[in-house]
Amino acid sequence: MLLVKIQNWAVVAKRNARNQLATPDIHLKGMVSGHPSWPDGTEITTSPIRHRKGEHLISGNGTRE
């Protein structure tokens, strides 16, 4: 499991485009470091957050933040 750090983050709620009545998914938006696909300092929005494990969050793609 990949451990990624997000700084200066904010919680973002996004509704599924196919089902506007469903509960919105929760994402984090912030500056990433330690991600293999994004240079450190890039502003990103995570996949939907699925689980919390202590201080860490697990996103929909399995990345641990």
N, C-alpha and C positions, 0 to 999 in steps of 0.2 A: 504494500500500500504506500503510495506517495504522500509525503508530508510537505505541505505547502504553507507558507506564511502569508497572511494578508494583513496589511497595516492600513490605518486610516479608513477603516471599514464602516459600512452602513448596512442596515438590513433593508432589503428591497422585496416587495411583494409583487408578483407577476401572475396575472390570470392566464389560464390556458386559452389560447386563441380559439380552440374548437369547442370549449365549454365555458362561457363567460359566467355561468352561474355557480361553477365549482369554487371551492375554497382556493384562494391564490396560493401558489408555491412561494416559499421563502428562499431568497438568495442572499449572498453577501456580495457587496460591491466595494472594491478597494484596490490598493497597490500590492501587487503580488511579488513574492521573491521565492526562489527555490523551485520554480516550475520549469520543466524541461522544454515546454513549447513557447514560453513567454519570457522576454528579458526582464530582469529584476526592475521594479518600478513601473511596469505596465499596469494601467488601470483595467481591471477585469470584473466581470460578473460571473459568479459561480453557477454551476448546475444547481438545480433545486437541492436544498439541504434535506437530508433524509433522516439522519440520526445525530444524536449528541453522545459523545463518550468522554466524560470528564470535561477537560478544557477544549477538546477537539470536536469538530463537526465533520460529518461524513456527507459528502455531496452525492448527487445522483449518479455521477460517473465513477464513484468509489474513491475519489481523492480525499485525503484527510487534511483538514485545515485547522 
